[in-house]
Structures are given as structure tokens and as C-alpha cells.
């Protein structure tokens, strides 16, 4: 059964990727061009117009500091948002064929996450080529952090895609909530620049921890897994468990409400 | 007993109210808290049956009887509100035209995804690809998006994929009707082959001939409840008889002029061993006992006829045709028995009509009807069996 699901997952993921890159010939090109364009837009806005400065002790353009955290966020939020729509979008399939439903959410979420990760790779290679000092020794550590972020995104996508079948308003609500979440996460700014205790409050936001870990890895050479990483892994596994439990609870009733 | 492939027990399906978003939200909370939602309309109940290897089952019933819902529950697309569904062995379903096909993708991509849904690995698909394409026989269109396909091509491709899997239990809704004549024959041939190899079929069909040919058991659903279950011939015959009676009722053919003044039928019944609606085997003797009343002491003429349940006359005969005069019994009524030997009626539902006529045999006074069923395992067509023999 596991083999079967593996096969099916690959097929579904393939289908999702094809969906996103409608034409294979030029689609893969955009995969590289889009992140570069986005990178130069952010470079223009924050480097030239706002003249934003990186936190003390680092010597690099602001856009590099921003990009290192921005793409993981994009992967996370894109994964959750697209994954949360997967059940509703596959209503025709679900109401006619017995398909392992978690795989539908998982493949939509994974495809979105994967595509943003390819963009991240393009961005990191570009930054290295531009001479931004990134710690390569930390790559395994950063990959683990990203993996835990992927799991967190899986858990939320499972939960939200199931709830979305019943509460349709989520489709309208989620993008706004995620925008709010984006600004409450230190991606565009460092927590230290906030006045008083506000920076401490940001620690209540789990995304703060992921962003700090990724920057600590790539900029400060942190490469040894510590308690924070295990906490993140444990937390995201717990989210997957909760998401899956809720999904399985609601899933027998999907067809009635789709 | 052969191996169990499918067992349903106490299955019930209720669709919750989903019109308003508050209803949806309430249902959502109920499901989260208790695993089920309250209220709604019941579309299926009291479904209990099992399917064993080699014992094909047909689901029959009028439109809206719940057949498609039941199929969805069997395939696992829909979860029952109550009861349990047990599945063993592999299962493949052809439910609706183009179910599981994404119109934007090419036939080949859909083929791969559907084969994966049926449990084939990529390597197995590659191995079987030529066979599938040959069976579907849609040529270069396999590289076109499915949205450009005709409905016949969609069915061809869908059937070809299922045929390549050769599941333990094949579930089909009435979809083969879409393909053209030669493809339908190909499918029927394949299904017969599959059944001969020990395959098992669970089908929904309105074509009773096909049902009798391919299945051993039948389940008749009426208003979401099982009305009859058992041998395919018994169930399909009572189902058809029920339809014919319904048609006759609706078109107002029933001719019951009860309580007429004058000559009347006091009683008419079929002489048989059992209680309830009389049922005979084909070729048995049908004996009818009549009791007529006369207001003026003259012996009335009895007319006895047999009509098909939908009102089509089969045969009628009056006592004066044969020069018979009814005997007066002790209580003053006129009685007679008529026996139809070696009943040649084909299996189905029939109505026996007894009429009282005046002694001249000119005017019809009273009509009494009795329903009866002829049982048998015959696929002959028409109303009666004509004596025949083949010479080759």
C-alpha cells in the first residue's frame, strides 16, 4: 500500500507541477527568471528607494539579507495556501473516484513548496555569484530547518484543506491572514530594531524562529543542530499529526459538502 | 463458500443539510466533536448483502432508488452514515463517463494517473501500455487532451484501463451504453471472458436481459431500501412486473367495475399450495376456481382472461365458448373450475381476470382481478412459449 501511495504521489505531484508550468519548454525558464526579477525588484525598492540597512555586524546588501528569509516564507505560505484549496479544486475527482485524499493536499502543497525552493536555489546561487558571504558549511543544518518548515506547511495545509470544505470563507480569509502573518514575522526587518519589548513578543510567532535559524545558518555559520532545531522539528511533526487527525476525521464527509 | 469480496451490513446514508453556511458550520463542529452530523435526508437504509467470488450481483431499481449512491459507498467514494463496508481483494470501478479524467490533460497522462489510482506501478503501466492502447483503439488521439474526445472515446479509454487491471471485483454503472455497437460487443465479450476466468461483477443496469445474462444475484432497491434480493431471475421478474403494474396504473388501464348490479363474481382464486400472491413455475398447471352469483336464478356465463401485468391481453375464454354451463352449488352460487395445463406463459407478472356475464354471454357485468407471477429461469422473449424444435 505504501508503494502504491508512493507511485500515486509521484503521479499527482507530476500533474501539479505540469499544471503550474503549463508549457514545459518555457515553464522551466520562468522558474529561473521569476526569482531573479523578484530579487532585482526588492533590490531596487529596499536598496535604492528605502535605503534599508542590514543589522550591525553583517556586510552585505539589504536585499541579500531579505532574500535569504523571504523565499522560505514564500515556500511556506504558497504551500499552505495552495494546499488548502486542493480538496475543493479536486472536487470532481473526489466525488467519483476513490482516491487517497491526503495525497491531493500533499501533492498541491509539495509542488508549491518545491517550486519556491527551486527559486530559493536560484537566488542563493546568484547571491554567491555576486560575492555575498554565505556559509556553505551550514547547508545540511539549513536543509534540516527547511525540512521542518516543509513539515509545518504540510500540517497546516492538511488541516486547512479539510476545514475549507466546510467553511468556504477561508478561501477569502486566508490570503489576508497570511499577509498579516508575513508582516508579523521578521523578514523585512530584524527583531532588534523594534522598540522596547516588542521584539520579544515576536518569539510567540513560530515563523520568527524559523527565520532566525535560517539566517543564523547562512550568515553566522551556525551548523550544529541544537535544541531550537529539535523543537522546530517536534513542533512541525506535531502539526502534521494534528492536521492529519482532523483531515481523517472530516474526510469521510467531504463528498457531502463539496 | 467461495471467498468474500464485499460485505455491507446495516448501511445507511444520510445527506446533511448544506444549503446555508451556518448549517455547514454546525455540521463541521458536530463532525469534529462527535464524528457525525445530525439531521438531513436519508437516501439509503438497511442495506445488507455480501458478494462472494464468482457470484456476480446486479443492482436494479427505478431512477432515484439509490443505486448510484450505493455504488459510491461500495467503491469508497462516499462513506456510509451508519453501518460498515468490508472490502477484500482488488476492486476497480467504471462509474461515470469520464470519472477521474482531467479534461485538460492528454489521454496518455490520464491513462497513467488512472492506472496509478487503480494501483498499477509505472513499470506495470509501461508493460501494459500497448495492450491498453490496442483495446481502446482510439489511435493518435491518445496524445490529445481529453476535452477533445467524443464520449465514446472517453468510455473506450476508461474501459481499456480497467480491463488491463483485471480486478477481483469489477463495478460498473450503466456506461457501456455510450460506446458504439462494435465496442459494446467487445466490452461484453471481455466481461464474459472475465467472468469465465472467475471474475466477479457488480453492475447497475436497466437492461434486464444483460443483467440476467451476466449476473447470478440481483438486489432490487426501491426508495433507498432493499425490496428484494436473491436469484437474478426471481428478482428481475418481480421488478419488471412491478413496473408493468405501475405503468398500467398510471395509464388508467385497470378495469375494475366492482359492485355492479346483476351478475357478479363472488370469488375467484388460483388453486395453489402456498399463501400470499400466487406464484407458479413455468409449465405447471394453473387452476382457477370461480364463484358467480345470479340475481334471477339463471346460470351466468364466466369469462376468464389472462393479461400481462401492463395490461397486454394474452388469452381469454368464456364458458359458453366451450359449451360449459356452470353448476349451481348448495348456497345458490354458480361455480366452476378452469385448468390451463402446462402453462406456456414466460416468466413475469400477470393478472388473472374473471368476469361475470349474463346467461346470453352478451353483456359484461363484473370484473375481479388476481395478480400472479410465473417463475422460471428463461431468457426467451415475448409472452408465451411456442412449441418448437430446432433442426440443424
Boltz contact constraints between the chains, C-beta under 6 A:
constraints:
  - contact:
      token1: [A, 4]
      token2: [B, 119]
      max_distance: 6.0
  - contact:
      token1: [A, 7]
      token2: [B, 116]
      max_distance: 6.0
  - contact:
      token1: [A, 7]
      token2: [B, 121]
      max_distance: 6.0
  - contact:
      token1: [A, 8]
      token2: [B, 116]
      max_distance: 6.0
  - contact:
      token1: [A, 11]
      token2: [B, 113]
      max_distance: 6.0
  - contact:
      token1: [A, 11]
      token2: [B, 116]
      max_distance: 6.0
  - contact:
      token1: [A, 96]
      token2: [B, 95]
      max_distance: 6.0
  - contact:
      token1: [A, 96]
      token2: [B, 96]
      max_distance: 6.0
  - contact:
      token1: [A, 96]
      token2: [B, 99]
      max_distance: 6.0
  - contact:
      token1: [A, 96]
      token2: [B, 100]
      max_distance: 6.0
  - contact:
      token1: [A, 97]
      token2: [B, 99]
      max_distance: 6.0
  - contact:
      token1: [A, 97]
      token2: [B, 100]
      max_distance: 6.0
  - contact:
      token1: [A, 97]
      token2: [B, 117]
      max_distance: 6.0
  - contact:
      token1: [A, 98]
      token2: [B, 75]
      max_distance: 6.0
  - contact:
      token1: [A, 98]
      token2: [B, 76]
      max_distance: 6.0
  - contact:
      token1: [A, 98]
      token2: [B, 77]
      max_distance: 6.0
  - contact:
      token1: [A, 99]
      token2: [B, 117]
      max_distance: 6.0
  - contact:
      token1: [A, 166]
      token2: [B, 24]
      max_distance: 6.0
  - contact:
      token1: [A, 166]
      token2: [B, 28]
      max_distance: 6.0
  - contact:
      token1: [A, 250]
      token2: [B, 31]
      max_distance: 6.0
  - contact:
      token1: [A, 252]
      token2: [B, 79]
      max_distance: 6.0
  - contact:
      token1: [A, 253]
      token2: [B, 31]
      max_distance: 6.0
  - contact:
      token1: [A, 255]
      token2: [B, 78]
      max_distance: 6.0
  - contact:
      token1: [A, 256]
      token2: [B, 15]
      max_distance: 6.0
  - contact:
      token1: [A, 256]
      token2: [B, 16]
      max_distance: 6.0
  - contact:
      token1: [A, 257]
      token2: [B, 18]
      max_distance: 6.0
